[in-house]
Amino acid sequence: MGSAAAELRRSVPRVRAPAATWAGAGFRCRVQRAPWDLEQLEGTMAHSERTFIAIKPDGVQRSLVGEIIKRFEQKGFRLVAMKFMRASEDLLKEHYNDLKDRPFFAGLVKYMHSGPVVVMEHHPWQ
């Protein structure tokens, strides 16, 4: 997940979160920083936890993007970046690289490539 998530974060423009909206089918995973980054940035905002969230094609198709954002904000997360995109198969294969040996891998990549996704980065409120 490392470099694919980093590429998504680099390509995501910084936007303000909407005040309130509507949510649904998404997933999240922890984004880890390399140990040398933490040592260099000790005591700064970059030292805090960051969460990568992707709203899958069915959530986008069902118009649930706003509700998903709302629910994460209600749980104490602050939206710091968001991008509406259609992920390439290569990017998806890199992102899900840890699942490549599983029998559902091909179907997962095909499904995630079937439509647009919304990728976001959230920080917990501190």
Sequence and secondary structure as in RCSB ss.txt:
>XXXX:A:sequence
MGSAAAELRRSVPRVRAPAATWAGAGFRCRVQRAPWDLEQLEGTMAHSERTFIAIKPDGVQRSLVGEIIKRFEQK
GFRLVAMKFMRASEDLLKEHYNDLKDRPFFAGLVKYMHSGPVVVMEHHPWQ
>XXXX:A:secstr
 HHHHHHHHHHS      SS    SEEEEEE   HHHHHHTTTSGGGS EEEEEE HHHHHTT HHHHHHHHHHT
TEEEEEEEEE   HHHHHHHTGGGTTSTTHHHHHHHHHSS EEEEEEEE  
